[in-house]
């Protein structure tokens, strides 16, 4: 017997920031979450799975119109036509209190209620599936504590939307512990909520499949679902990740230390893009490129930042035949200077370097500088420049650190040109 475990589909959730970047294939990626879910349905039909478990966050919140729900219902009908059941729980993004619209779902879909844990038993398959939906977005109770013990003689599966005892970047909803889950005696825990794929434990299996489609530059790498082989008398035989994403976000890093010319840089970038594209197969790639290291190109890269991104974007497009685009370029290069010697100088250059180093080591000092000097500037900036989903805001400590590093390298590039050291 096979089943699919997926979670965090976030149907019709926008892929963030695409409209801010020239060359982004916004139209091609707009329906990426739908196509990823359709790929899961295709996979279920192809492998003739017995059922599909969806562990929360089918939707990204209330629907702007009924098209989101109609698409979901149409895909579930495809599963019903193939005699594939669905076991569905709702999570924090699609908690019952947030969904004001609804469409009829096929009778083969079993929805876990939010008021209490429920067990669906299929004697024919020999499985008992335990779960509970979220009634509201911010569930702070340990829902797993109320799940029943395992059913003897059956394959026991738990469905839970949770961050366990905590996961970076995720709200601590429905908190619980691995010990709590182990104590239920289930064979497999199908978790949701955490968008990074993680096999927490194998005996019993406790699994986050991650989300089915990356939506921004912090959700990198392959995204998909788990295809599970199991037998009631044996337990879980195999758990396999299957990618279902249609567009993929990836970070590439290039060390400039051994790169002598700009032509060499573009050739190196294109080689890295072709390698990434081969791994991603026929998917659209959204690339964040980091240039780091200490080398002779430092001055030209730092001084020409305005044109650098456009030139690199053209190289990425050429190398990928238009299947990859450049989301952002991060410059973390270092000037080829003896900074320790320069910092000892008793002149404005030495004072500048010592001051920059002190700011880099003191987040509170950076924040104080921003509060005193940059606050007025921040109010004058257009809204679109003050924030891009948390990526760049003047009152962000991460952004201040990034801004300081950028300013430092511009100054060092100028010093390098004048100093000759």
N, C-alpha and C positions, 0 to 999 in steps of 0.2 A: 504494500500500500504506500502511496505517495501523497504528500500534501504540500502546499505552498504556504509559507509564513511571510507576510509583508506588513508594512506599517508606514505611516507618515507619507501618504500619497500627495496630500495637499493639492487636490485637483484645482486647476485654474489659478493657483498661486503664481503671481508674476515672478519672472526671473529678474531679480533686482538689478537696477542700474543700467540695463541695456540701452535705454534711451539717452544716456549721458555720453555714450562713446560712439564716435564716428566709425562706421564700418561694421557695427554689431548687427548680426543677422536677427534682428528683433522679431520679424514676422515668422521666420523659420523656427524660432525657439519659443514663440508665444504659446503654442499648444504642447510644449514638451511634457508637462505633467500628465496630460491626457494620453499622449502616445506611449509614455512609460507604463501607465496602467493597462493600456491595450496590449502592450507587450507581455505583461503578467498574465492576462487572460489567454493570449496566444500560447504562452508557455504551459498553462494549466491544461488547455485542450490538447496540445501536442503530446504531453506526457500522461494524459488521461488520469490526472490526479483525482483523488477521492473528494478533496475539499480544499478550500482556500481560507486561511485565517488572516483577518485584517485587524491589527492590534492598535487601532486608533488613528485619528487625524486623517480620515479620508479627505475631508475638506479643510480649507484654510480659514474657516469662519462661515458666517452666514453668506448665502449666495447672493450676488448682485441681481441675478435673474434665475429662471428655472433651467436654463441650458446646462448648468453644471450638474444638477440632479438628474436631468434627463439623460445626459451622457453616461453617468454612473449606472443608472438603471438599465440602460441599453447594454452595457458591458456585463452586468450581472445576468441579464437574460441570455447572453451568449453562453455563460457558464451553466445556467439552468438547462439550456438546450442540449448541453453536453453531459447532463446528469451530474454536475459538480456542485456540491453544496458550499455555502459560504457562512463563516462564523465571524461576526462583525462586532467590534466594540468601538465606542466613540471616546475620543481623548479630550485634551484641553482645548484644542482649536475647534473641534466640532461637538463640544459638549451639548447635551440636549437643550440647555437653556439658551444656547447661541443660535440654534437652527430654527428660524421662523417659517421656513418653507419646507415642503416635503413632497415626494412623489412615491407612488406605489412601487414596492420592490417585489421581486419574484418570491414565491412561497419557499423556495429553496434557500432563502437567506434567513439566517438565525441571528437576531440582534440581541446582544446582552443588555438587560435593563440596567438602569443607573441606581435604582433603589436598594438593590442587594445583589450579592453574587448568585449566579445561576449556573447550573450544569446541564448541558445538552448531551444526551446519550444516544449513540447510534449503535444498537446491538448488532446490526448487520456487519458494520465495520469493526466493531469491538473497541470503540473509543468513547471516552468521556471528556468533554471539553468544558472547562470551568472559566468564567470570566465575569466582568462587570464594566459597564460604561461609566463615563464621567457625567454627573448631573450638572455640574458647573465647571467653569474653567479652572479655578484654583482649588483643586482637591488636595487638602493637606493631611487627610487621614490615611493610615496604612490600609488600603483596600485588601491587600493580600491576607491580612490577619483574619478577615471574615470568609475567606475561601474555604470550602469543605475539604475534608481529607480525601485521599485518592479512593477511587472505586476499584475494589478487588476484581482481578481477572480482565480488566480493561486497560487499554492504553490511555493514560491520563495526561492531558495537555492543559496548561494554564495560560490564559490570555490576559495581559496586564499592560496598561499604559503607565509608565513610571520612569523615574530617573534613578531607581534603587536608592542607595544612600547618598547620591549626588553625582552628577556628571557636568563637567565644565561646559558652560554655554547653554545649559538647560535648566528651567525652573524645577525646583525639587518637589514636583507634584507626585501624589500617591507614594510617599517615601516608604521604602521597605528595605530589608536586608537579604543577603544571600542565604543566611541561616534560616530566615523565615520561609523563604521559598523551598529550601531543602526539606524543611519539616513537613511540608504538605504531601510528600511522597509521590509527586508527579514525575512523569518521564521527560517532559519538555516544557519549558516556559517560553511562550511566544510573547516577547516584550515589544513595546513601541515607545515613542517619545524622543529617544536619543537618535540623532541623525547620522551618527558615525557607527558603522557596522562593528559589532563586538561580540565575540563568543566569550561570555563571562565565565562559563563553566561547562564541562562536558558530562559530568555525572552528578546529578542529572543535567541535561542540557538547559542552559539559561542563555538566551540569544537576543541581541538587538540586531535586526537585519539592516538598520539604517534606513534612510528615506529612499524612495524609488527613483528620484530625479533630483540632482543637485540644482539649487536655485540661485546661488550666488558664490562669490569667490572664496567663501569660507567653507563651502561644501564641495570639497575636491575629490577627485578620483572616481572609480566605478561606483555606481549606485544601482540597487536592485532588490532582490528578494532571496529567501532561502527555499531550496527544494529539498524536502526531507523524505527519506526512506524509513519506514517504520513497520513493525508488526506487533500486534497485541501481546503475543506470547514471548516476544524477544525484546521489545523496546525499540529504541532509536538505532537504526543501523548505519545511517549516513546523513550528513547535513552538508549541502553544497550551495555555495553562493552563485547566483546567476545574475549577470548585469542586465538591467532593463532600461537604462537611461538612453536618451537619444541625443543629448548634448552633455558635454563633460567639461567641468572646470578643473584646471590644472596649473600648478606653479612650476616654473622652470627657473633654474639658477645657473648663471654663467659667471665663471671666474675670469676676470680680465688680465690676470697676472701674466699669462704667456701670449696675450693678443697684442700685436704690434700696431695694426692698422685698423681703420674702420671697416675696410673690405673684409679683413679677417674676422672681425666681430660679426658682421652680417652672415658670413659663411658659417660661423660657429652656431649662431642662432638658428639658421635654416636647417642645419644638421640636427639640432636638438628638436626642432619642430617636426621634422620628418619622422624622427624616432618616436616622439609622443603620438603622432598621428597613426603610426603603425600599430601601437598598443591599443589605441582607441578605436581601431577599425574604421567603420564608416561614419562615426559620430562627428558632430560639430564640436570643435574644441574652443573653449574660452580660456585664454592663456594669460597668466600674470607672470611677468618676466622680471627677475631680480638680477641686476648686474652688481657683482661684489668683487672684492679682492683689491690688491694694490698693484698698479701697473702704469705704463706710459700713456695709456689712453685717458687717464683720469681727467686731465684738464679739459680735453675736447668734449668728453661726455658731460661733464658738469656745466661747462660754459654753453653747450648747445642743447640743453634739455628741451627747449621748446620744439626744436626740429627733430630731436632724437626719436621721440615716440612715433612721429609720422613715418620716418625712414624705417624704423623697426617694424611698424605695422605693415608697410609695403612688403618687406622681406618675409614676414609671416604669411601674408596672403599668397605671395608667389610660391613659397615652399610647400604650401598646403593646397594649392589650386582652389583657394577660396573657402576651404573647409575649416580653417582656424582663424581666429581674430584675436587681437591684442587688447585685453581688458585694461591692463595697467603696466607701467614700467616703474620699478623701484630701483633707485640708485643707492647702493650701499658701498660704493667704491671708496678707496682711501688714496690720498695723495702720496706720491713717492718722495716723502720728505723725512728728514730726521727730526721728528716732532719733539723728542726729548731735548735735543740740542736747542731747537728754536724756543721751547718753553722756558729755557734758562736765560734767554736773552733779556737784558735790562733795557728794553725799548718797547714801543707800542705793539710790535708783533708778538713778543714774548708775553706781554700783558694780555693780549687778545686770546692767545692760545690757552693760557692758564685760566682765563675767565670762561672760555668755552668748555674746557675740561671740567671746571667746577660745576657749571650748569648741567652738563651731561650726567654728572654723578649725583645730582641733588634734585629729585622730582619736585620737592616743595619749592625750591628756588625758581624752577621753571614756571611753576604754577603762579607764584607771586609775580614774576615778570609778566606773565600773560594777563593776570588780573589788572596790573597797573598800566601796562602799555598797549596791550592788544584788545582790550575789551571794547574800546570805542571803535576800533577798526572792525571788529566782529559785527557790531551793530550796523555798520554801513554796507557790509557785503550783501549781495543778493542771496535769497534763501537757498538757491540751488548750490551756492558755493559754501554755505555754512554747514552742510551735512549731506552725506550720501549714505543713508542707512548705517550711520555710525562709522563710516570709513574715514571721514575727515571732518572734524569739528574743532573749532578753536579752543573749546573748553575740555577737550579730551586729552588726557595725559599722554596717551599713545601718539596722538597727532602732534602734540607739542614736542615730544621726543623726536619724531620724524622730521618736523620742521627745523629743529635745532641742528640735526645731523645734516640736512640739506644745506642750510645756511653755512655750516662749518666747512663743508666740502667746497662750496663756492668760494669762500674766503681762502681756503688752502690752495685752491687752484690758482687764484690770483697771486698768492704768495709764492707758489712754485714757479710761476712764470717770471716773477720779478727777482726771486732769490737766487735761482740757478743752482740750488743745492740739491 
